[in-house]
C-alpha cells in the first residue's frame, strides 16, 4: 500500500467514527486533569497528559468503531444511516475490526503506562463501551450507558494522576453523564419512527417527542446544578462560575433550537452546541485555575 492510499484509508476510518466529535468528551478529560492538579497541588507531567490523551482517543475510537460494526445491519435498514461506511461498503468488516482492536490496544497500553489502578479498571471501561452498542436491543437506557462511557473521561484522568477517586471528580463525572444522556435523547429523536418499526428501544420511542424533550431539559438542568457544586473546590471561583453561566445559556439555546413540531435544526443543536459547551467549561476552568 502506498503512502497516499494508506493516508486515504486512515482518513476513511476516522470519518467512519466521526473522529472530530472527540471534542465532546476531550475537554472534560482535561477538566479531570485540572481538578486532580488543584486537589494535589502538583502539576501533571507532560507524559502523563500524553498518555491520558492517548487513552481517551483509544477508548472513544474503539467504542465508535465497535458501534459501527455491531449496528451495521440496523444502519443498512435506516435511511438516515444507510450511507455509513460499513453498510455503504466504504469500510470492510476486517478493516473495521482491525481498527477497533488497535484502538483498544492503545487504551490498554496507555492505562498500563499511567498507573496500576488505571490498568485494573480498563476492562470495566471496555465492558461499558461494548454494552452501549447492544442496549437499544433490550432497554431504552442506552442514553444513560453512553453517559457513563463519557463520564469515564474525567474520572479516568483523575485516577491517572492521583490513583484514587474523590467526590470532586465524581460530581464532574455525573455532570458529564447527565449532559451526554440529555443530548443523546435529542439525537435519538431522529430515529423515533424507525426504532418503533424495528422494535428498538430508546427514550424517544418509549416516551414520544414532547416528554423526551422535557426529560432532556431536566437532565441538562441537573448537569448545571452539578457543575455549580464544583464551586466549592479550592481554586475555582468567579471565573469558573461565569463559565457555568455561559454553559447554561448555551444549553438554553440548544433546547430552543429543537421543538416538538420542528426537528429541522437538530443537527445544529447536537453537533455545534455540544462542542461549544464542552470547550467553554474547560476554558473557563483552566483560566480560573491559572489566575
PyMOL commands that set and color helices and strands:
alter all, ss='L'
color gray80, all
select helices_A, chain A and resi 3-16+19-40+46-70+72-77+93-114+116-135+142-162+167-198+203-207+209-232+238-257+266-290
alter helices_A, ss='H'
color red, helices_A
deselect
rebuild
show_as cartoon
